[in-house]
């Protein structure tokens, strides 16, 4: 069984450690842990890992956040996968820092990357793992906030939180959506 794991973020060193790039960070962790290397593919950097008999195609779009749907559509089609085999890893301002929320469908919640994926796929019925980045910013400063690095305090806990998110990604493939939601949405 094969799964497409789409980590959302923006390419370029200026975005590398920002809150908006948590999807890239989780995929980088998974690739490093499984000794996989990302290679340039169509619309994305791509790596493949195996875990408990499952194959995970890790995709980091090179289209920037607002056009993430291009990579989602291309890899679903070229790998001949169904939307049920797609998991999008993204940041979420509505959740406290490090809190995970896995859902099988839902609105984009104002997230431009999710919005473009939904427009491109013509559906909101795909799994997404939201990683809480908190909403600790003054009114009208949302863009600055998500495009800045995590705070010094957050950076202390960040590696553990990224590892937990990576575990949830692997569980999505081995345990399925419902069981993974039960395990990770409560923590």
C-alpha positions in Angstrom: 0.0 0.0 0.0 1.3 3.5 -0.9 0.5 6.9 0.6 1.1 10.4 -0.6 2.3 12.6 2.2 2.2 16.3 1.2 4.1 18.6 3.6 3.2 22.2 3.1 5.7 25.0 3.1 7.6 27.5 1.0 10.9 26.9 -0.7 14.0 29.1 0.0 16.3 29.6 2.9 14.3 32.7 4.1 11.4 30.3 4.9 13.3 27.3 6.2 12.5 27.4 9.9 9.3 29.4 9.9 6.0 28.3 11.3 4.4 28.1 7.8 7.0 25.4 6.9 6.2 22.9 9.6 4.9 20.5 6.9 8.4 20.5 5.3 10.0 20.1 8.8 8.0 16.9 9.5 8.8 15.4 6.1 12.5 16.3 6.5 12.4 14.5 9.9 10.9 11.4 8.3 13.3 11.4 5.4 16.3 11.8 7.7 15.1 9.0 10.1 14.7 6.6 7.1 17.9 7.6 5.3 16.0 8.9 2.3 17.1 11.9 0.2 14.8 14.4 -1.5 15.2 14.7 -5.2 13.7 17.3 -7.5 10.5 16.1 -9.2 7.6 17.8 -11.0 6.3 20.7 -8.8 8.1 19.3 -5.7 11.0 17.7 -3.9 10.2 14.0 -3.5 11.5 11.2 -1.3 10.2 7.7 -0.6 10.3 5.8 2.6 9.1 2.4 3.8 7.6 1.6 7.2 6.0 -1.7 8.3 5.4 -2.8 4.7 3.9 0.5 3.6 5.4 3.0 1.2 5.2 6.7 1.9 5.9 9.2 -0.9 7.0 12.4 0.8 6.3 15.5 -1.3 7.4 19.1 -0.5 5.8 21.4 -3.2 8.2 23.8 -4.9 5.2 25.9 -6.0 5.0 28.0 -2.8 2.1 27.6 -0.4 -0.6 29.2 -2.5 -0.2 26.7 -5.4 0.2 23.5 -3.3 -2.7 21.9 -5.2 -0.5 21.5 -8.3 1.8 19.0 -6.6 -1.1 17.2 -4.8 -3.0 16.7 -8.1 0.1 15.7 -10.1 1.3 13.1 -7.6 -2.1 11.6 -6.9 -2.5 11.1 -10.7 1.0 9.9 -11.5 1.1 7.5 -8.6 -2.5 6.4 -9.3 -3.6 7.0 -5.8 -7.0 7.9 -4.4 -7.7 10.9 -2.1 -8.0 8.5 0.8 -4.3 7.8 0.4 -3.4 11.5 0.7 -2.3 13.1 3.9 -1.5 16.9 4.0 0.7 18.1 6.9 0.2 21.8 7.6 0.4 24.6 10.2 -2.7 25.7 12.0 -3.1 29.1 13.9 -6.2 27.9 15.6 -4.4 25.2 17.7 -1.9 25.8 20.5 1.7 25.3 19.7 2.5 21.6 19.0 -1.0 20.3 19.3 -1.9 17.9 16.6 -5.3 17.6 14.9 -5.9 14.9 12.3 -9.1 15.1 10.2 -10.4 13.2 7.2 -12.1 16.2 5.6 -13.0 19.8 6.3 -12.7 23.4 5.4 -9.5 25.1 4.5 -9.9 27.3 7.6 -8.4 30.3 5.8 -5.2 28.4 4.9 -4.2 29.3 1.4 -2.3 26.0 0.8 -5.4 23.9 1.8 -7.6 26.2 -0.2 -5.7 25.6 -3.4 -5.6 21.9 -2.8 -9.4 21.8 -2.4 -9.9 23.9 -5.5 -7.5 21.7 -7.5 -8.9 18.4 -6.3 -12.5 19.7 -6.3 -13.0 18.2 -2.9 -12.3 18.8 0.8 -12.4 15.1 1.5 -8.7 14.3 2.1 -6.9 13.8 5.4 -4.9 16.7 6.9 -2.7 16.7 9.9 -2.7 20.2 11.4 0.2 21.2 13.6 -0.6 24.0 16.0 1.5 27.1 15.7 -0.7 29.2 18.1 -2.0 32.7 17.2 0.3 34.8 19.3 0.3 37.9 17.0 -1.3 41.4 17.0 -4.3 42.0 14.7 -3.4 42.2 11.0 0.1 40.6 11.6 -0.8 37.0 10.7 1.5 36.8 7.6 4.5 38.2 9.5 3.8 35.7 12.3 3.6 32.5 10.2 6.6 33.6 8.1 8.8 34.0 11.1 10.7 31.3 13.0 9.3 29.7 16.1 10.1 31.5 19.4 13.1 30.5 21.5 10.7 28.8 24.0 8.9 26.9 21.2 12.2 25.8 19.6 13.0 23.9 22.8 10.0 21.7 22.4 9.9 21.7 18.6 12.0 18.6 17.9 9.8 16.5 20.2 6.6 17.9 18.6 7.9 17.3 15.1 8.8 13.7 16.1 5.2 13.2 17.4 3.7 14.6 14.1 6.0 12.2 12.1 4.7 9.3 14.3 1.2 10.3 13.4 2.0 10.3 9.7 3.4 6.8 9.9 0.3 5.7 11.9 -2.0 7.1 9.2 -0.5 4.5 6.9 -0.3 1.6 9.3 -3.4 2.1 11.5 -5.7 4.0 9.2 -7.4 7.4 9.7 -9.9 6.6 12.5 -7.4 4.8 14.8 -4.7 7.5 14.2 -7.2 10.2 15.0 -8.1 8.5 18.3 -4.4 8.2 19.2 -3.1 11.6 18.3 -6.0 14.0 18.5 -6.2 13.6 22.3 -2.5 14.4 23.0 
